[in-house]
Amino acid sequence: MRGRLASGILKRMGLSELVATSEEDYIAIAVKLAQDADYRQRMGERIVEQRHILHDDPAPVRALEEFLINASRQQ
């Protein structure tokens, strides 16, 4: 579940190159981030630039509200 959540967040922010599709991909991404300071810095900058996508979007909060309201009505 955590992997799907993180994957969704990264894809939504336009950072799908950080999403591994296999164990080998995961290792390659981790090694690149660990060894390539310029790449790591660029990815960090992109995360900062794109964070508004997550923080300024009320849709997930509204969806949670709707779920909770519907769940409470079923009780």
N, C-alpha and C positions, 0 to 999 in steps of 0.2 A: 504494500500500500504506500509506504513512504517513497519508494522508487517511482511509482506512478505519479504521486503528488509532485515530487521534484521534477520529473520529466515534463509534466504539464506546465509547471511554472517556467521552466527554462524555455520550452517551446513557445509559450505565450509571449515571453520577453524577446523572442527572436534569437535565442542562443541554442538552437538545436544541435550545433556542433559539440556541445558539452553533454549531450544525451548519448549514452552508450546503448548499443543494441545487442551487445554480447559481452562476455567476460573479457575477451581480447580488446574490444573497444574501450571498455572501462579502464583497463590497464594502460592502454595507449594514451587515453585522455589524461589520466592521473600522472603518467610519466612526463607528458608534454607540459602540463601545468607546473610540475615540480622542477623541471629542468630548463624551461624557456621563460625567463623572467619577462621578456617583452610580451610574449603571448599572454602570460598570466596577468600582466598589467592591463593589456587591451581588454581582456575578458572582464576584469574588475571594473574598468571604465565603462564598458558596455552595460554591465549590471547596474551601475549607478545611473547611467543615462536612461535605462529602460525601467527602472523601479517604479516610475509613475504608473506604468501599466497595471501593476498590482495594487499600489496604494491608493490610486485615484479611481478605482473601479468599484462602484457600490453593488454590482450585480451579484457577486458571491455572498455578500452579506444579506441581500434581499432573498436570495435562494435559500439560505439557512433560515432566515426568519419564516419564510413560507413553509419550509419543511417542519419547523418546530410548531407553528400554528396548526398545520394539518395533523401532526402527530398528537398534539394535545386534544384536538377535537375527536380523535379516534378513541381516546381513553375513556 
